[in-house]
Each structure stands twice: as structure tokens, then as C-alpha cells.
Amino acid sequence: MRLGHSAHERRVALIAGKLFDLLRPRHRLDDEHRQLLSTAALVHDAAKAASPADHDVRGAELVLADRSLPLSPARRRAVAMLVRYHRDADGALHAAARLHGIKSDALMMLLALLHAADGLDSRRVSVEAIIARRKGRTLHITCLVGRKLARAQRHLARPRKFKLLDRTLGVDVRVSVERAIDGATASSR
């Protein structure tokens, strides 16, 4: 498995881990689940360079075939499923998880976190900082960008990237994109 340039994957793993920690009171998953999420984030786009259109499918195949990842068979299947469905989070994951004997509720929560983290690190927009805070069931996310504000708003505030968080964890996600200006922000909501 070759990741090539892995900056995006590392940022997604970092964001996913921070979201996991911030939302721990809602999902109540343990550190093993956090590690599973981190592993999936690091390999979620492993096949993107070779097969952009279906990199989710090819990436899952790579995870299942590659033995350099030190994973038990069950964890390997879970990571493969997260990679497979990271682009299009839908009910198919539940069926696949049941078929392989994996608790689908926990997997859906991890998928929701991966899906949101991937959406917050768009390759099309340069994000300087992400500020996330939770109040009750609302997650407020502020993305600070240096340039191309309108483009950043289109890519980072897409509601579909956060729907699964609402469905699985009951979290209402509010995203704002603001311009970062010398340590301050200029609101553009």
C-alpha cells in the first residue's frame, strides 16, 4: 500500500481524533475505537492516486490484502469497511457490518466522524485552523482560511458531510467559514 503524499490523511486523522474526543460523551466509545478511527483515516485515500473514481472500493481491497498493517482480522475488516464507505456513508455499511459480525452502531459512529473529518480537510481549500466546540447536542465548527473564502464556504460547509453525525450521535453541526487575518477573524457568515 502506497500513500504517496500523506498530508491530507494525517490531517484527517488529527481532525477525526479531535472530534472523537470532543464527542466522547455522546458516542461513549473507548480508545480502541479511537485507534481504529485513526488507522482508517490514515489509509482512507490509499488508492486515490491509482483509482480516483472508485478509490473507496479499491482502498478497501488494499486494506484487506495488505499484511503490513498490524491488524487482527476483525479490525482489518472494520478498517476496510470504514475506507469503503468513507465517501458515501449510507445504510449499506450496516448490512456489511452485520454480514461480517461487526457491531454496526460503533462502526457507523466512527464512519460519521471519518466522513466529517474528511469533509473538513478539503484538498481544494487551504484551511489554516479549525476551531470546534460542543454545547449540548450542537457542534460549532469554525474553519479559518487565508484565501478563496467563497470557495472555502462551498466546500467546507456542505451539510451532507455532517448528516451522519446527526443521525448516529444526534449532533447538530453548525459550520462557519471565516477569513483568518493576523490572528483575528473577519466574519463572513
N, C-alpha and C positions, 0 to 999 in steps of 0.2 A: 504494500500500500504506500503510495507516494502522495504527500500533501503539497509538495512544492512550496509555494509561499503560504505560510500558515497564520499570518497576522489576523485575518478575519476569524478563523477558527478559534484562535486564542482569545480574541476579544469576546466572541460569542460565549466561550466557556466562562470567562470572567463575569460577563453580564448575567448569564444563567445562574451562576453560583450566588451572585449578589441578590438576584430575585428570589432564589431558593431560600436564602437566609432571611430576607425581608418578609417572605410569605410563610415562613415555617409555622406560625400559629394557625394558619388556615389549612395547610396540607398535612402537617404532623408527620412528615416522612423523616427517616433517620439519615445518618451520614453515609451509609452505604448507598442510599438512593442519590445523595448528592454526588458521590463519586461516579455513579452510573451516568448521571446527567452530564458531568464534566467530560467523561470519556466520549459520550455521544456527541457533545458539542465539538470536541477536538477532531472528530472524524466525519462530521455530518456532510461535508462537501468534498470528501476524499476523491470522488470520481468526477467532480465538476469539470476539470480541465480536459479529461478524456471523453466525457459524455455529458455535455451541458444540459441537453433536453431531458434526459432521464437519469440525472446523476443521483437522485434519491434511490432509485431501483438498483442501479449499478453499485452505488456506495454500500447498500445493504448486502449485496452479494460479496463485495470485497471484505466486509467485516466478517461475514460467515466463513469465508475461505481463508482469510489471513490468520496464521497462527502466531504471529509475532506479538499480538495483543495478549497480555496475560489475563485472560478472562475464563471463568468457568463456562461450560456450555450454556447454562441458563442466562448468565449475564451477557454472553456473546449474542444470544438470540434477542435479548432485551435491547441491547445497543443497536443491533441490526434493525429492529423494528422502529426505534426512535429515528434512526437515519432514514429508513424507508419512508416514514410518514412526516418528516420534518417540514416538507413543503406544503403538503395538503392534508392538514390534520382533519380527519373525519372519522366516521363510525367504523371504517374498515379496520382500524387498529384494534378496536375491542374484539372483533371476530378473530383477528390474527393472534392476539394475546391469549384468548381462550383456547384456541387451537394448540398453542404451544405450552399451555399450563402456566402462564404468567399472570399475576394479578393485574388486571387491566385498569383498575382505578388508579393505582400508583403510577402505572405507565402513562396513562392519559394526563396525569398531573405533570409528570416530567416532560411529556410532549408539549404541553401548554407552555411550560417555562422555556423549553428549547425554541419553540415557534416564536414566542415573544422576543427572546434574546436575539435570535437571528434577524428578526424584523427591525430591531433597534440598532443593528450594525449593518446598515446597507453599504454595499460596495460602491454605490452610486453617489453617496454623500459622505463628506468628511465630518464626523462628529467629534467635537473637542472634549465634551464631558456629558455624562448622563447623571441626572440627579433624580433619585426615586425615593418616595416616602409613602408610607401607608397610614391611612387613617380609617379605622374600621374596615369596611369592605371595599374602600376606594384606594386605588393605587395611582398616585400622581407621579408622572414621569415628565421631566423637563430635559430636552435634548438641546445642548448648546452647540451651535455651528458657527463657523467663521465666515462662510460664503454660501452663495446659492440658497438663500433662505426659502424661497418658494419651492424649489426642487426638494429641499430637505423636508418641508412640510408635507409634500405629496408622498414621499417615500417612508417617512418615519411615523406618521400619524395614521397609517392605514388601519382602520378598525378591525379588519379581518385577521390581522396578526395577533389580536388580543381577545378575540371571541372565545377561544378555547379556555383562556384563564377565567372568563366569566362563567362558562358552562361547567368547568371542573372544580373551580375553587370559589365561585361566587364573588369574583373580584371584578369591580368596575374600574377599567383602566382609562385614565384621562391623560392624554399626551399633549404637551405643548412643545413647540419648537421655537427657540429664541436665538438671536444673534449674540455671540459672545464678543464683548467689547472690553478689552483690557481689564479682565477680572470682573466686569459688570455685565449686565444683560440689558438688551433693548427688547421689550416685549413685542411680539408680532402675532398675537393670537387673533 
